[in-house]
């Protein structure tokens, strides 16, 4: 299923009842609520895409055609990027840390891939949709979040993606306006409703990218319930604060003992699940995760993280290490169990949901392995072998964790 199809499906106030729970999750917070409150569904990792899609769509509710924002120019004339030297770091390495820029607050990166790193971005004037609702919030607020407001503040999902040299293609940004900010080449664009390129743009959906080093770009993506904020000028304020730090290998709380032939690691999450799902639930208390694909994904020509690119993840699977309280099903401690829901209704006809879970001996941690992307070919027996081959570290003691570059291969 294409990402914008899922986003479009959750745009309406009342989704058709014929769709299953992972098809009709209507906001990232609501998806997390279902995990925490114990509603059965298609598995925690199966909700990752719904979390991302729901969080993306919140600002687009009831959106109308909005004209593209006018370009602005700030700082000196265009010049070659200057400043500290960025290290030539390997994949799955963090090379920057969090920083503040006015009302915006970039956090330390928590996702790393073969092509980029991603960090959540918070705003003083917005409510972030990246942590689960408590039972009390569920009872008191219900679906108030779907109205784009919580505690009087508009909702926001924003993240900074720092791409490796050569990975990002600014020319690929549709209707992008070339600008100059703080002497750096930059491009800005207003994104469409539901992330669907066939639909009109929405003023609350913005992308601002800049060249932070020679042929290396960073991009902040913002989906806001307020069309005016963050503005392009506010997003451009992030340019001067991005600085290199000492390269730090991304750590994960597990090691892999078995991989099917041909599958390679694509991205990880540390103290979060992998990819944009981890960003959408950054404060959800998850421990770590990884995404694999059957063949290596492109590492050049990108304009967005893999999940937000058309056909970005093909024939892949997720590993997620989460608290047992976050899992929809929890097998007996020390047991691996697989689940499948055959003939589940879907847009492209009947589908089968399959995932496998292992619960730690103390019952506190669940490891989940689930397929993802178009063209999945992994049978249940392979998912089970992957799950049984995973060794979990002490999730509370990061000194026992393993650098992802080592942990992701047997």
MARSEPA-313812 format. One record per residue (C-alpha): residue in one letter; x, y negated, z negated. Coordinates in Angstrom, 3 decimals, decimal comma. Layout:
a X Y Z
...
END
This chain:
x 0,000 0,000 0,000
x 1,364 -3,434 0,908
x 1,964 -5,831 -1,956
x -0,272 -8,596 -0,665
x -3,113 -6,095 -0,091
x -3,039 -5,282 -3,806
x -2,813 -8,959 -4,707
x -5,793 -9,726 -2,484
x -7,778 -6,901 -4,077
x -7,503 -8,437 -7,515
x -8,367 -11,987 -6,443
x -12,107 -11,617 -6,978
x -13,738 -12,087 -10,374
x -15,418 -8,675 -10,239
x -13,492 -5,974 -8,355
x -15,512 -3,118 -6,855
x -16,106 -0,412 -9,409
x -15,151 2,273 -6,902
x -11,497 1,355 -7,204
x -9,363 3,010 -9,832
x -7,869 1,177 -12,746
x -4,440 0,672 -11,201
x -6,111 -0,811 -8,101
x -8,236 -3,323 -9,973
x -5,982 -4,620 -12,733
x -6,830 -8,287 -12,559
x -3,865 -9,892 -14,272
x -0,454 -8,943 -15,600
x -1,518 -9,548 -19,193
x -4,616 -7,415 -18,712
x -2,507 -4,565 -17,340
x -0,262 -4,715 -20,380
x -3,352 -4,830 -22,599
x -4,589 -1,551 -21,133
x -1,248 0,081 -21,898
x -1,152 -1,147 -25,498
x -4,823 -0,685 -26,321
x -4,816 2,934 -25,246
x -6,951 2,903 -22,109
x -6,181 5,896 -19,898
x -5,011 5,146 -16,362
x -2,509 6,280 -13,787
x 0,540 6,029 -16,035
x 2,651 3,183 -17,389
x 5,045 3,031 -14,467
x 2,075 3,156 -12,115
x 0,998 -0,118 -13,668
x 4,252 -1,863 -12,862
x 3,119 -2,930 -9,396
x -0,251 -3,947 -10,815
x 1,488 -6,049 -13,451
x 3,450 -7,854 -10,781
x 0,520 -8,267 -8,438
x -1,807 -9,423 -11,189
x 0,678 -11,966 -12,426
x 1,198 -13,269 -8,883
x -2,474 -13,706 -8,203
x -3,485 -15,654 -11,286
x -2,557 -19,052 -9,833
x -4,371 -18,259 -6,597
x -7,853 -17,829 -8,059
x -10,223 -20,106 -6,196
x -7,344 -21,706 -4,285
x -8,084 -23,887 -1,286
x -5,949 -24,984 1,659
x -3,161 -27,218 0,367
x -0,808 -29,239 2,572
x 2,877 -28,329 2,358
x 4,736 -30,423 -0,172
x 6,706 -33,295 1,308
x 10,475 -32,784 1,255
x 12,476 -34,753 -1,277
x 16,150 -35,594 -1,372
x 18,074 -36,021 -4,612
x 21,737 -36,453 -5,399
x 24,559 -36,891 -2,914
x 24,606 -36,152 0,792
x 25,001 -32,561 1,923
x 28,428 -31,141 1,224
x 30,155 -27,856 0,597
x 29,186 -26,340 -2,781
x 31,709 -27,250 -5,441
x 32,353 -26,273 -9,030
x 33,486 -23,198 -10,907
x 34,596 -20,135 -8,977
x 32,002 -17,366 -8,815
x 33,435 -13,871 -9,344
x 33,285 -11,176 -6,705
x 31,372 -8,802 -8,984
x 30,089 -5,324 -8,206
x 26,418 -4,379 -7,936
x 24,467 -4,037 -11,206
x 26,543 -6,781 -12,827
x 25,346 -10,000 -14,450
x 27,358 -13,103 -13,544
x 25,368 -15,935 -15,142
x 23,562 -16,650 -18,397
x 20,465 -18,584 -19,348
x 20,321 -22,388 -19,447
x 17,871 -25,269 -19,836
x 16,846 -27,910 -17,300
x 14,361 -30,387 -18,697
x 11,147 -28,559 -19,533
x 12,294 -25,383 -17,744
x 14,244 -22,664 -19,541
x 16,110 -19,983 -17,612
x 16,639 -16,843 -19,690
x 19,528 -14,405 -19,425
x 19,088 -12,110 -16,408
x 17,447 -8,762 -17,148
x 17,198 -7,265 -13,636
x 20,119 -6,408 -11,365
x 20,170 -4,778 -7,958
x 22,504 -4,112 -5,054
x 21,724 -7,630 -3,754
x 20,687 -9,924 -6,617
x 20,057 -10,612 -10,323
x 16,762 -11,932 -11,720
x 16,010 -13,929 -14,878
x 12,627 -15,070 -16,240
x 11,982 -18,816 -16,306
x 9,738 -20,386 -18,952
x 8,205 -23,862 -19,146
x 7,262 -26,014 -22,126
x 3,957 -26,910 -20,488
x 2,821 -23,439 -19,482
x 1,884 -20,082 -20,973
x 3,960 -17,200 -19,652
x 2,229 -13,992 -18,627
x 4,951 -11,565 -19,696
x 3,947 -9,938 -22,954
x 1,068 -7,671 -23,981
x -2,070 -8,868 -25,664
x -2,679 -7,685 -29,196
x -5,957 -6,006 -30,092
x -7,022 -9,195 -31,837
x -6,301 -11,241 -28,699
x -8,287 -8,771 -26,642
x -11,267 -9,148 -28,960
x -11,020 -12,929 -29,229
x -10,059 -13,891 -25,674
x -11,281 -11,077 -23,478
x -10,454 -12,066 -19,928
x -9,957 -15,756 -20,692
x -6,537 -15,512 -19,074
x -8,217 -15,039 -15,707
x -9,456 -18,606 -15,935
x -5,802 -19,710 -15,675
x -5,795 -21,192 -19,172
x -4,628 -19,905 -22,531
x -4,241 -22,130 -25,566
x -4,886 -25,114 -23,325
x -1,862 -24,454 -21,090
x -1,906 -23,287 -17,457
x -0,519 -19,833 -16,749
x 2,915 -19,428 -15,179
x 5,034 -16,634 -13,743
x 8,440 -17,970 -12,708
x 11,802 -16,335 -12,156
x 15,268 -17,199 -10,848
x 16,871 -14,821 -8,360
x 20,616 -15,224 -7,843
x 21,610 -13,456 -4,636
x 25,006 -12,014 -3,795
x 26,922 -13,815 -1,007
x 25,309 -13,125 2,358
x 22,183 -11,492 0,908
x 19,730 -14,401 1,234
x 18,623 -15,877 4,569
x 17,244 -19,416 4,112
x 16,208 -19,513 7,764
x 13,736 -16,722 7,036
x 11,600 -18,861 4,704
x 8,372 -19,539 6,576
x 7,653 -23,274 6,909
x 10,631 -24,037 4,705
x 11,734 -27,672 4,484
x 15,467 -28,317 4,422
x 16,491 -30,723 1,647
x 19,610 -31,727 -0,247
x 19,767 -31,591 -4,050
x 22,828 -32,524 -6,099
x 24,934 -32,216 -2,972
x 23,739 -28,673 -2,253
x 21,918 -27,399 0,790
x 18,429 -26,346 -0,249
x 15,101 -25,225 1,173
x 11,634 -25,474 -0,341
x 8,302 -23,967 0,664
x 4,753 -23,599 -0,597
x 3,650 -19,955 -0,665
x 0,280 -18,582 0,488
x -2,694 -17,441 -1,536
x -2,210 -13,846 -2,675
x 1,254 -13,792 -1,031
x -0,577 -12,997 2,227
x 1,114 -14,781 5,171
x -2,232 -14,814 6,992
x -3,853 -16,960 4,287
x -3,512 -20,691 3,475
x -0,852 -21,960 1,133
x -1,581 -22,700 -2,511
x 0,033 -25,728 -4,152
x 0,807 -23,802 -7,334
x 2,908 -21,211 -5,492
x 6,389 -22,583 -4,801
x 9,813 -21,382 -3,707
x 12,930 -23,526 -4,105
x 16,302 -22,120 -3,013
x 19,773 -23,635 -2,914
x 23,307 -22,677 -1,917
x 25,157 -22,311 -5,204
x 28,417 -21,141 -3,548
x 29,631 -20,608 -0,016
x 26,980 -18,472 1,776
x 25,463 -17,551 -1,608
x 21,966 -18,671 -2,553
x 19,760 -18,783 -5,627
x 15,968 -19,126 -5,504
x 13,394 -20,016 -8,151
x 9,885 -18,722 -7,479
x 6,982 -20,248 -9,375
x 3,331 -19,127 -9,511
x 1,517 -21,697 -11,619
x -2,094 -22,266 -12,628
x -1,409 -26,002 -12,196
x -0,730 -27,040 -8,604
x 1,296 -30,059 -9,712
x 3,683 -28,375 -12,130
x 6,373 -27,278 -12,001
x 6,999 -29,720 -9,140
x 9,685 -29,225 -6,509
x 11,645 -31,961 -8,239
x 11,483 -30,059 -11,538
x 12,522 -26,827 -9,843
x 15,387 -28,697 -8,166
x 16,574 -29,653 -11,637
x 17,799 -26,057 -12,046
x 20,540 -26,574 -9,440
x 23,250 -28,172 -11,563
x 22,769 -25,879 -14,558
x 23,554 -22,620 -12,741
x 27,160 -21,729 -13,596
x 29,182 -18,511 -13,381
x 29,908 -16,522 -16,515
x 32,236 -13,624 -17,198
x 30,926 -10,608 -15,227
x 29,019 -8,271 -17,532
x 27,948 -4,775 -16,437
x 24,203 -4,266 -16,790
x 23,510 -1,616 -19,425
x 20,705 0,929 -19,460
x 19,611 3,162 -22,367
x 19,800 6,428 -20,418
x 21,904 8,528 -18,075
x 20,721 10,564 -15,097
x 21,517 14,265 -14,840
x 19,758 15,144 -11,584
x 18,908 13,298 -8,356
x 17,246 14,701 -5,238
x 19,454 14,669 -2,151
x 19,673 11,322 -0,400
x 18,283 9,094 -3,147
x 20,367 6,088 -4,193
x 19,904 3,471 -6,945
x 18,372 0,166 -5,873
x 17,764 -1,911 -9,022
x 17,624 -1,719 -12,801
x 16,121 -3,460 -15,785
x 17,833 -3,848 -19,129
x 15,496 -4,426 -22,074
x 12,857 -4,310 -19,341
x 11,677 -1,977 -16,619
x 13,201 -2,403 -13,177
x 12,490 -5,125 -10,632
x 9,684 -7,664 -10,670
x 7,648 -5,363 -12,903
x 10,282 -5,920 -15,573
x 10,143 -9,679 -15,049
x 6,331 -9,709 -15,277
x 6,542 -7,858 -18,628
x 9,839 -9,351 -19,829
x 8,723 -9,651 -23,456
x 6,727 -6,436 -23,503
x 9,285 -4,515 -25,560
x 10,351 -2,028 -22,865
x 13,867 -0,617 -23,063
x 15,083 -0,115 -19,513
x 14,466 1,347 -16,110
x 15,689 1,964 -12,590
x 14,343 2,188 -9,054
x 15,730 4,550 -6,422
x 15,122 4,768 -2,666
x 15,797 7,608 -0,283
x 18,140 5,465 1,811
x 19,951 2,266 0,965
x 17,797 -0,863 1,226
x 19,002 -3,895 3,214
x 21,407 -6,151 1,338
x 21,323 -9,004 3,866
x 18,565 -11,066 5,445
x 16,489 -11,167 2,262
x 14,036 -13,953 1,443
x 12,565 -12,403 -1,725
x 13,180 -9,515 -4,155
x 12,437 -6,096 -2,705
x 8,916 -5,694 -4,129
x 7,863 -9,060 -2,712
x 9,132 -8,185 0,773
x 6,960 -6,410 3,309
x 7,944 -2,748 3,208
x 10,768 -3,554 0,808
x 10,677 -0,246 -1,080
x 10,183 2,938 0,905
x 10,151 6,514 -0,300
x 11,392 5,724 -3,783
x 10,796 6,458 -7,437
x 10,973 4,650 -10,785
x 12,508 5,665 -14,085
x 11,077 3,779 -17,068
x 12,153 4,058 -20,712
x 9,434 2,535 -22,875
x 8,039 2,668 -26,418
x 5,560 5,503 -26,799
x 2,992 2,879 -27,817
x 3,217 1,512 -24,256
x 2,521 4,840 -22,540
x -0,956 5,840 -21,455
x -0,273 9,510 -22,030
x 2,227 10,852 -24,525
x 3,231 14,525 -24,429
x 4,287 16,385 -27,523
x 7,682 15,261 -28,891
x 10,541 16,946 -27,059
x 8,268 18,018 -24,184
x 8,232 17,021 -20,502
x 4,780 16,978 -18,944
x 3,576 16,003 -15,475
x 0,201 14,566 -14,523
x -1,607 14,267 -11,237
x -4,929 12,774 -10,176
x -5,899 14,213 -6,770
x -8,253 12,588 -4,282
x -8,083 9,206 -5,950
x -9,908 6,611 -3,801
x -7,588 4,180 -2,039
x -7,588 1,672 0,775
x -5,984 4,141 3,166
x -8,063 7,138 2,132
x -7,713 9,644 -0,723
x -4,454 9,435 -2,651
x -2,718 11,529 -5,289
x -1,124 9,957 -8,352
x 1,739 12,023 -9,774
x 4,099 11,149 -12,599
x 6,126 12,977 -15,238
x 6,843 11,992 -18,827
x 9,241 13,114 -21,524
x 8,749 12,108 -25,150
x 11,719 11,925 -27,514
x 11,962 14,341 -30,414
x 11,074 11,595 -32,891
x 8,077 10,620 -30,778
x 9,122 6,957 -30,492
x 10,296 6,784 -26,865
x 8,769 7,923 -23,581
x 10,672 8,412 -20,332
x 8,491 8,216 -17,254
x 9,362 9,134 -13,657
x 6,931 8,102 -10,935
x 7,077 7,691 -7,145
x 6,860 4,277 -5,516
x 6,828 2,689 -2,079
x 5,507 3,700 1,302
x 6,158 7,168 2,684
x 6,867 8,957 -0,578
x 7,972 12,548 -0,090
x 8,987 13,583 -3,599
x 6,934 16,567 -4,801
x 5,962 17,057 -8,424
x 8,668 19,657 -8,999
x 11,371 17,116 -8,099
x 9,906 14,434 -10,360
x 9,921 16,954 -13,191
x 13,557 17,879 -12,561
x 14,542 14,199 -12,619
x 12,679 13,653 -15,900
x 14,239 16,719 -17,537
x 17,719 15,604 -16,486
x 17,548 12,206 -18,203
x 19,386 11,710 -21,497
x 18,216 8,801 -23,644
x 20,596 6,819 -25,850
x 19,688 5,158 -29,129
x 17,325 2,495 -27,790
x 17,921 0,345 -30,889
x 21,728 0,432 -30,604
x 23,025 -1,147 -27,405
x 26,548 0,097 -28,164
x 25,305 3,557 -27,132
x 24,025 2,327 -23,757
x 25,833 2,987 -20,460
x 26,791 0,628 -17,612
x 24,223 1,148 -14,865
x 26,811 1,840 -12,162
x 27,804 4,950 -14,154
x 24,452 5,902 -15,688
x 22,486 6,005 -12,440
x 24,397 8,889 -10,874
x 24,855 12,444 -12,218
END
